[in-house]
Amino acid sequence: MSSSSITTKGQVTIPSGLREKFQLQPGDKVLFVEKDGVITLVPMKQDITSLAGCLADDVGGRQASLDDMEAAIRKGATRGWSQDEASDDGRD
């Protein structure tokens, strides 16, 4: 089990062992999911080919925006979690 402190700016360092295990690199996105008082950090890494066609029905045939694509990634990263818990995109 690893731990980290929160800085005065609200930042947390992910321990190097976990960054290596999950192949997290600077600039990678993560999702914070709260469920029953527990915060889970979910890497938002997914093989791009698994997203093929996933927005076709949601965007009515129009070209998907970056927001549409990020929403689809969040949806895939939070499978098994309710939509209410995954609705916060973490943007400040």
C-alpha positions in Angstrom: 0.0 0.0 0.0 1.3 3.5 -0.9 0.5 6.9 0.4 1.0 10.5 -0.6 0.3 13.9 0.9 -1.9 16.6 -0.6 0.0 19.9 -1.3 -1.4 23.4 -0.5 -2.5 23.5 -4.2 -4.5 20.3 -3.8 -2.0 18.2 -5.8 -1.1 14.6 -5.1 1.9 12.6 -6.3 1.2 9.1 -7.6 3.9 6.9 -6.1 6.5 5.8 -8.7 5.6 2.1 -8.3 2.0 2.7 -9.2 3.0 5.0 -12.1 5.2 2.2 -13.5 2.7 -0.5 -12.9 -0.1 1.4 -14.7 2.3 2.9 -17.3 1.2 6.5 -16.3 3.2 9.3 -18.0 3.2 13.1 -17.6 0.1 14.5 -19.3 -2.0 11.3 -18.9 -5.5 11.9 -17.7 -7.0 10.2 -14.6 -10.6 10.1 -13.4 -11.6 10.5 -9.7 -14.6 8.5 -8.8 -16.3 8.7 -5.4 -18.4 5.8 -4.2 -19.6 5.2 -0.6 -17.0 7.7 0.8 -14.1 6.1 -1.1 -12.2 8.0 -3.8 -10.9 5.8 -6.6 -8.3 7.0 -9.1 -9.0 5.5 -12.6 -6.4 5.8 -15.4 -8.1 7.1 -18.5 -6.1 4.9 -20.9 -7.8 2.9 -23.4 -6.8 1.4 -26.8 -8.1 3.9 -29.3 -9.4 1.1 -31.6 -11.9 0.1 -28.8 -13.6 3.5 -29.3 -14.3 3.0 -33.0 -17.9 3.9 -33.6 -18.9 4.3 -30.0 -20.2 7.8 -30.5 -22.1 7.3 -33.8 -25.5 7.1 -32.1 -24.7 9.6 -29.3 -23.8 12.4 -31.7 -26.4 11.8 -34.4 -23.9 11.2 -37.2 -22.1 14.5 -36.8 -18.3 14.7 -36.2 -17.5 14.1 -32.5 -16.0 17.0 -30.5 -13.2 16.6 -28.0 -15.8 16.8 -25.2 -17.8 14.0 -26.8 -14.6 11.9 -27.0 -13.6 12.6 -23.4 -17.1 11.7 -22.3 -16.9 8.4 -24.1 -13.5 7.7 -22.5 -14.9 8.5 -19.1 -17.9 6.2 -19.7 -15.6 3.3 -20.7 -13.2 4.0 -17.7 -16.1 3.9 -15.3 -18.0 0.8 -16.4 -19.6 -0.7 -13.4 -20.0 2.7 -11.7 -23.2 4.6 -11.9 -23.5 7.6 -14.2 -24.2 9.9 -11.2 -20.9 9.0 -9.6 -19.0 9.5 -12.9 -20.6 12.8 -14.0 -18.0 15.0 -12.4 -15.3 15.6 -15.0 -12.8 16.8 -12.4 -12.3 20.2 -14.1 -11.7 23.2 -11.9 
